[in-house]
């Protein structure tokens, strides 16, 4: 049996790329033997890790999982395509984020290389469609998955629904729009978790101190289950991001697992995560007034909030690892 070698960043385990590689590796080793090569150490010049990386790429006895960042993924792909195509034909690529299709749309040589992999795993159906339109058909869905919670998440009715923002706090993520909405919707409680970017900190903290309905809880540190339980204290997740290069935010998956109603901007692939009017709302206009209007409509109808929260929680089922791991193992062990 060939060895399976996972090339990706694993340390530190903060950040989307390293966190997903670590979580996926931990799931895979429950099903089949997998070795990992930590590209973070290779980037730092660790000679032993660099040697293991080169050996893994050149060996004809390996099946590879490539979970590296974009630049290194491209380098690996060209090396494999030109000098070790048989290994490439047995290997898979884990593509993280939502910008991959845009990045390669005119990179025809790279597209040719990608067609030689066993499988490319992307995070949304929209990405599959984008790659198929380029003639890249060896693509499967592997969302920004999470491990199923150890215990069931219970959706409770709160007499006065509360909102939460759980991400990097900066205007590009829409934090300023939430503050503007909070200034006009003073009966509604707004909670913020996350690191505040330095250039926004003074404005953010001044506004928090001036509004009794806005609360800052700092950066939350905890396990996945602890994140779900913390989010579950609230009712509505706000994510009015302005970034047109937004990837596939893990917080949307975590909020669904926690059973929150999602109010999101119509950026990148956000609309794939929300059934508008069923388990959340997609903002047709990404303004503070539009955001406030949706929040206020939910605040006035706590029963509707519970119904939408239950639907959101139920829809999270498709984001658990155990729906995809066996397919991936099957492709790796052919």
Secondary structure, 3 states (H helix, E strand, C coil): CCEEEEEECCCCCCCHHHHHHHHHHHHHCCCCCCEEEEHHHHHCCCHHHHHHHHHHHHCCCEEEEEECCHHHHHHHHHHHHHHCHHHHHHCEEECCCCCHHHHHCCCHHHHHHHCCCCEEEECCHHHHHHHHHCCCCCEEECCCCECCCCCCCCCCCCCCCCEEEECCECHHHCHHHHHHHHHHCCCCCEEEECCECHHHHHHHHHHHHHCCCEEECCCCCCCHHHHHHHHCCCCEEEECCCCCCCCCCHHHHHHHHCCCEEEEECCCCHHHHCCECCCEEEECCCCHHHHHHHHHHHHCCHHHHHHHHHHHHHHHHHHEHHHCHHHHHHHHCC
